[in-house]
Amino acid sequence: MIFAIQVAGSIIVIIWIIYLWTKLLNSYEKIDKKSQNNEKLINYYENIEKENNKKSQNDEKLLDCYEKVYKTNYKKNYKTKKELGNEYELQIGRYFQSLNFKIYYNGINNGKKDGGIDIIGWNCEKVLLIQCKNYRSQINQDLLRKFIGDCKIYEEKNKYKIKEREIKRIFASNSTADYGANKFLNENRNILEFLRIQAKCRC
């Protein structure tokens, strides 16, 4: 009887040990599967990151390409204020040449030393003193007053050139005159003429 109990107890212990061992193995399998899933997840995110990096690199290359194209076209089409000013002076000069005036491009030839007179035109009867402004903003009274002052200085220094010819002071502009400038022009019609000629180039 005692032997039978001992055998039964041993069997129970063995069954319990097998049960625990099986449970432990299942636990390890779950951990292993979880670990594999984690690795798959890590690989998945790593692949996404690689793709994003590739996309980012491609985007950077595309941006570089657009920048190069933009800079090339920008440099090709862009003109400085000085270039625009010179083109406008040539345009105004040609206009007065078509009216049978001889033209000297004082601003283009002398730059900042032009004394405020961009173009000097003349024929047998008249001398033209012309200021050219290829502006987007309106012309104000101060610009007109300054030009009249520059003209008077030029006239005083060049009496021998002007002789008995009539002097015409002309302020030519791509833009319009503002309220103050218009009022000044109306009050000084005999001194200054405002000529609006649209610039051919506003690049």
C-alpha positions as YAML, in Angstrom:
chain: A
units: angstrom
residues:
- id: 1
  name: MET
  ca: [0.00, 0.00, 0.00]
- id: 2
  name: ILE
  ca: [2.75, 2.41, 0.96]
- id: 3
  name: PHE
  ca: [4.67, 1.47, -2.21]
- id: 4
  name: ALA
  ca: [1.59, 2.18, -4.35]
- id: 5
  name: ILE
  ca: [1.25, 5.62, -2.74]
- id: 6
  name: GLN
  ca: [4.91, 6.35, -3.36]
- id: 7
  name: VAL
  ca: [4.60, 5.31, -7.02]
- id: 8
  name: ALA
  ca: [1.47, 7.42, -7.39]
- id: 9
  name: GLY
  ca: [3.24, 10.37, -5.77]
- id: 10
  name: SER
  ca: [6.23, 9.94, -8.07]
- id: 11
  name: ILE
  ca: [3.95, 9.88, -11.12]
- id: 12
  name: ILE
  ca: [2.18, 13.03, -9.96]
- id: 13
  name: VAL
  ca: [5.54, 14.75, -9.44]
- id: 14
  name: ILE
  ca: [6.71, 13.64, -12.90]
- id: 15
  name: ILE
  ca: [3.45, 14.84, -14.48]
- id: 16
  name: TRP
  ca: [3.82, 18.17, -12.64]
- id: 17
  name: ILE
  ca: [7.42, 18.51, -13.81]
- id: 18
  name: ILE
  ca: [6.37, 17.74, -17.42]
- id: 19
  name: TYR
  ca: [3.56, 20.28, -17.16]
- id: 20
  name: LEU
  ca: [5.91, 22.97, -15.86]
- id: 21
  name: TRP
  ca: [8.50, 22.14, -18.50]
- id: 22
  name: THR
  ca: [5.87, 22.35, -21.26]
- id: 23
  name: LYS
  ca: [4.64, 25.66, -19.93]
- id: 24
  name: LEU
  ca: [8.19, 26.94, -19.77]
- id: 25
  name: LEU
  ca: [8.83, 25.87, -23.38]
- id: 26
  name: ASN
  ca: [5.62, 27.57, -24.51]
- id: 27
  name: SER
  ca: [6.69, 30.69, -22.70]
- id: 28
  name: TYR
  ca: [10.09, 30.61, -24.45]
- id: 29
  name: GLU
  ca: [8.35, 30.09, -27.81]
- id: 30
  name: LYS
  ca: [6.12, 33.11, -27.16]
- id: 31
  name: ILE
  ca: [9.13, 35.19, -26.17]
- id: 32
  name: ASP
  ca: [10.96, 34.03, -29.28]
- id: 33
  name: LYS
  ca: [7.96, 34.83, -31.49]
- id: 34
  name: LYS
  ca: [7.63, 38.23, -29.82]
- id: 35
  name: SER
  ca: [11.33, 38.81, -30.36]
- id: 36
  name: GLN
  ca: [10.96, 37.84, -34.03]
- id: 37
  name: ASN
  ca: [7.98, 40.16, -34.38]
- id: 38
  name: ASN
  ca: [9.98, 42.96, -32.78]
- id: 39
  name: GLU
  ca: [12.81, 42.32, -35.19]
- id: 40
  name: LYS
  ca: [10.37, 42.39, -38.10]
- id: 41
  name: LEU
  ca: [8.94, 45.63, -36.76]
- id: 42
  name: ILE
  ca: [12.41, 47.11, -36.36]
- id: 43
  name: ASN
  ca: [13.30, 46.02, -39.90]
- id: 44
  name: TYR
  ca: [10.05, 47.50, -41.16]
- id: 45
  name: TYR
  ca: [10.78, 50.88, -39.59]
- id: 46
  name: GLU
  ca: [14.38, 50.73, -40.74]
- id: 47
  name: ASN
  ca: [13.16, 50.17, -44.31]
- id: 48
  name: ILE
  ca: [10.74, 53.07, -43.98]
- id: 49
  name: GLU
  ca: [13.55, 55.26, -42.68]
- id: 50
  name: LYS
  ca: [15.78, 54.22, -45.59]
- id: 51
  name: GLU
  ca: [13.00, 55.03, -48.05]
- id: 52
  name: ASN
  ca: [12.44, 58.39, -46.39]
- id: 53
  name: ASN
  ca: [16.16, 59.12, -46.55]
- id: 54
  name: LYS
  ca: [16.19, 58.22, -50.24]
- id: 55
  name: LYS
  ca: [13.15, 60.42, -50.80]
- id: 56
  name: SER
  ca: [14.79, 63.24, -48.86]
- id: 57
  name: GLN
  ca: [17.97, 62.91, -50.91]
- id: 58
  name: ASN
  ca: [15.93, 62.91, -54.11]
- id: 59
  name: ASP
  ca: [14.02, 65.98, -52.93]
- id: 60
  name: GLU
  ca: [17.31, 67.74, -52.16]
- id: 61
  name: LYS
  ca: [18.64, 66.86, -55.61]
- id: 62
  name: LEU
  ca: [15.41, 68.15, -57.16]
- id: 63
  name: LEU
  ca: [15.63, 71.38, -55.15]
- id: 64
  name: ASP
  ca: [19.26, 71.83, -56.20]
- id: 65
  name: CYS
  ca: [18.21, 71.32, -59.79]
- id: 66
  name: TYR
  ca: [15.40, 73.89, -59.51]
- id: 67
  name: GLU
  ca: [17.72, 76.35, -57.78]
- id: 68
  name: LYS
  ca: [20.28, 76.03, -60.57]
- id: 69
  name: VAL
  ca: [17.61, 76.52, -63.23]
- id: 70
  name: TYR
  ca: [16.12, 79.46, -61.31]
- id: 71
  name: LYS
  ca: [19.48, 81.14, -60.76]
- id: 72
  name: THR
  ca: [20.42, 80.67, -64.40]
- id: 73
  name: ASN
  ca: [17.15, 82.15, -65.66]
- id: 74
  name: TYR
  ca: [17.17, 84.84, -62.98]
- id: 75
  name: LYS
  ca: [20.67, 85.97, -63.90]
- id: 76
  name: LYS
  ca: [19.78, 85.78, -67.56]
- id: 77
  name: ASN
  ca: [16.61, 87.91, -67.25]
- id: 78
  name: TYR
  ca: [17.50, 90.13, -64.32]
- id: 79
  name: LYS
  ca: [18.73, 93.66, -65.00]
- id: 80
  name: THR
  ca: [20.21, 96.09, -62.52]
- id: 81
  name: LYS
  ca: [18.70, 99.52, -61.88]
- id: 82
  name: LYS
  ca: [21.66, 101.01, -63.73]
- id: 83
  name: GLU
  ca: [21.02, 98.84, -66.80]
- id: 84
  name: LEU
  ca: [17.31, 99.70, -66.76]
- id: 85
  name: GLY
  ca: [18.16, 103.38, -66.37]
- id: 86
  name: ASN
  ca: [20.60, 103.29, -69.28]
- id: 87
  name: GLU
  ca: [18.08, 101.54, -71.51]
- id: 88
  name: TYR
  ca: [15.47, 104.15, -70.67]
- id: 89
  name: GLU
  ca: [17.90, 106.99, -71.42]
- id: 90
  name: LEU
  ca: [18.66, 105.42, -74.81]
- id: 91
  name: GLN
  ca: [14.92, 105.12, -75.47]
- id: 92
  name: ILE
  ca: [14.32, 108.80, -74.63]
- id: 93
  name: GLY
  ca: [17.38, 109.85, -76.63]
- id: 94
  name: ARG
  ca: [16.12, 108.01, -79.71]
- id: 95
  name: TYR
  ca: [12.73, 109.66, -79.29]
- id: 96
  name: PHE
  ca: [14.26, 113.13, -79.52]
- id: 97
  name: GLN
  ca: [16.60, 112.06, -82.31]
- id: 98
  name: SER
  ca: [13.45, 111.24, -84.28]
- id: 99
  name: LEU
  ca: [12.47, 114.92, -83.73]
- id: 100
  name: ASN
  ca: [15.74, 115.99, -85.41]
- id: 101
  name: PHE
  ca: [17.73, 116.77, -82.26]
- id: 102
  name: LYS
  ca: [21.36, 115.84, -81.89]
- id: 103
  name: ILE
  ca: [21.81, 113.86, -78.68]
- id: 104
  name: TYR
  ca: [24.60, 113.48, -76.14]
- id: 105
  name: TYR
  ca: [24.11, 110.77, -73.49]
- id: 106
  name: ASN
  ca: [25.59, 112.63, -70.56]
- id: 107
  name: GLY
  ca: [24.41, 110.16, -67.89]
- id: 108
  name: ILE
  ca: [25.67, 107.05, -69.68]
- id: 109
  name: ASN
  ca: [29.03, 108.64, -70.53]
- id: 110
  name: ASN
  ca: [29.72, 110.35, -67.22]
- id: 111
  name: GLY
  ca: [27.84, 108.23, -64.67]
- id: 112
  name: LYS
  ca: [27.51, 109.91, -61.27]
- id: 113
  name: LYS
  ca: [29.37, 112.94, -62.60]
- id: 114
  name: ASP
  ca: [26.54, 113.83, -64.99]
- id: 115
  name: GLY
  ca: [25.47, 116.78, -62.81]
- id: 116
  name: GLY
  ca: [21.86, 115.61, -62.76]
- id: 117
  name: ILE
  ca: [21.46, 115.93, -66.56]
- id: 118
  name: ASP
  ca: [21.03, 112.56, -68.28]
- id: 119
  name: ILE
  ca: [20.63, 113.74, -71.87]
- id: 120
  name: ILE
  ca: [21.63, 116.92, -73.66]
- id: 121
  name: GLY
  ca: [19.93, 117.56, -76.98]
- id: 122
  name: TRP
  ca: [20.27, 120.46, -79.41]
- id: 123
  name: ASN
  ca: [19.45, 121.87, -82.79]
- id: 124
  name: CYS
  ca: [19.79, 125.34, -84.27]
- id: 125
  name: GLU
  ca: [17.02, 126.81, -82.13]
- id: 126
  name: LYS
  ca: [16.83, 124.84, -78.88]
- id: 127
  name: VAL
  ca: [18.86, 123.11, -76.19]
- id: 128
  name: LEU
  ca: [17.24, 120.25, -74.30]
- id: 129
  name: LEU
  ca: [18.26, 119.36, -70.76]
- id: 130
  name: ILE
  ca: [16.64, 116.03, -69.91]
- id: 131
  name: GLN
  ca: [16.41, 113.97, -66.75]
- id: 132
  name: CYS
  ca: [15.21, 110.35, -67.16]
- id: 133
  name: LYS
  ca: [13.61, 108.30, -64.38]
- id: 134
  name: ASN
  ca: [12.60, 104.71, -65.06]
- id: 135
  name: TYR
  ca: [10.71, 104.43, -61.77]
- id: 136
  name: ARG
  ca: [7.85, 102.24, -60.53]
- id: 137
  name: SER
  ca: [6.94, 104.71, -57.79]
- id: 138
  name: GLN
  ca: [5.45, 108.14, -58.50]
- id: 139
  name: ILE
  ca: [7.63, 111.18, -59.11]
- id: 140
  name: ASN
  ca: [7.59, 113.66, -56.25]
- id: 141
  name: GLN
  ca: [8.14, 117.41, -56.08]
- id: 142
  name: ASP
  ca: [11.62, 117.11, -54.54]
- id: 143
  name: LEU
  ca: [12.96, 115.33, -57.63]
- id: 144
  name: LEU
  ca: [11.59, 118.06, -59.89]
- id: 145
  name: ARG
  ca: [13.03, 120.86, -57.75]
- id: 146
  name: LYS
  ca: [16.44, 119.18, -57.67]
- id: 147
  name: PHE
  ca: [16.43, 118.80, -61.45]
- id: 148
  name: ILE
  ca: [15.66, 122.51, -61.95]
- id: 149
  name: GLY
  ca: [18.57, 123.36, -59.64]
- id: 150
  name: ASP
  ca: [20.91, 121.05, -61.59]
- id: 151
  name: CYS
  ca: [19.78, 122.66, -64.85]
- id: 152
  name: LYS
  ca: [20.54, 126.16, -63.60]
- id: 153
  name: ILE
  ca: [24.06, 125.11, -62.57]
- id: 154
  name: TYR
  ca: [24.64, 123.52, -66.00]
- id: 155
  name: GLU
  ca: [23.28, 126.61, -67.81]
- id: 156
  name: GLU
  ca: [25.54, 128.92, -65.83]
- id: 157
  name: LYS
  ca: [28.63, 126.83, -66.59]
- id: 158
  name: ASN
  ca: [27.83, 126.37, -70.30]
- id: 159
  name: LYS
  ca: [26.61, 129.78, -71.46]
- id: 160
  name: TYR
  ca: [29.04, 129.72, -74.39]
- id: 161
  name: LYS
  ca: [27.51, 126.43, -75.65]
- id: 162
  name: ILE
  ca: [23.91, 127.49, -75.25]
- id: 163
  name: LYS
  ca: [24.38, 130.96, -76.76]
- id: 164
  name: GLU
  ca: [21.03, 132.43, -77.85]
- id: 165
  name: ARG
  ca: [19.12, 129.16, -78.12]
- id: 166
  name: GLU
  ca: [15.95, 128.45, -76.17]
- id: 167
  name: ILE
  ca: [16.43, 126.15, -73.18]
- id: 168
  name: LYS
  ca: [13.89, 123.40, -72.52]
- id: 169
  name: ARG
  ca: [14.08, 121.46, -69.28]
- id: 170
  name: ILE
  ca: [12.37, 118.10, -69.60]
- id: 171
  name: PHE
  ca: [11.75, 115.54, -66.88]
- id: 172
  name: ALA
  ca: [10.97, 112.23, -68.62]
- id: 173
  name: SER
  ca: [9.61, 109.34, -66.62]
- id: 174
  name: ASN
  ca: [8.10, 105.90, -66.93]
- id: 175
  name: SER
  ca: [5.93, 106.75, -63.92]
- id: 176
  name: THR
  ca: [3.33, 109.42, -63.13]
- id: 177
  name: ALA
  ca: [3.73, 112.53, -60.99]
- id: 178
  name: ASP
  ca: [2.11, 112.53, -57.55]
- id: 179
  name: TYR
  ca: [-0.26, 115.26, -56.31]
- id: 180
  name: GLY
  ca: [2.49, 117.59, -55.04]
- id: 181
  name: ALA
  ca: [4.55, 117.18, -58.20]
- id: 182
  name: ASN
  ca: [1.52, 117.88, -60.43]
- id: 183
  name: LYS
  ca: [0.77, 121.03, -58.48]
- id: 184
  name: PHE
  ca: [4.41, 122.13, -58.81]
- id: 185
  name: LEU
  ca: [4.38, 121.43, -62.57]
- id: 186
  name: ASN
  ca: [1.19, 123.46, -63.07]
- id: 187
  name: GLU
  ca: [2.74, 126.40, -61.23]
- id: 188
  name: ASN
  ca: [6.01, 126.17, -63.22]
- id: 189
  name: ARG
  ca: [4.94, 125.35, -66.76]
- id: 190
  name: ASN
  ca: [7.35, 127.87, -68.24]
- id: 191
  name: ILE
  ca: [10.29, 126.39, -66.33]
- id: 192
  name: LEU
  ca: [9.82, 122.64, -66.60]
- id: 193
  name: GLU
  ca: [8.02, 120.15, -68.81]
- id: 194
  name: PHE
  ca: [7.02, 116.70, -67.54]
- id: 195
  name: LEU
  ca: [7.05, 114.01, -70.21]
- id: 196
  name: ARG
  ca: [5.66, 110.58, -69.48]
- id: 197
  name: ILE
  ca: [7.02, 107.90, -71.80]
- id: 198
  name: GLN
  ca: [6.39, 104.25, -70.94]
- id: 199
  name: ALA
  ca: [9.60, 102.26, -70.66]
- id: 200
  name: LYS
  ca: [9.94, 99.44, -73.17]
- id: 201
  name: CYS
  ca: [11.71, 97.25, -70.61]
- id: 202
  name: ARG
  ca: [10.75, 96.79, -66.93]
- id: 203
  name: CYS
  ca: [12.50, 93.39, -66.39]
...
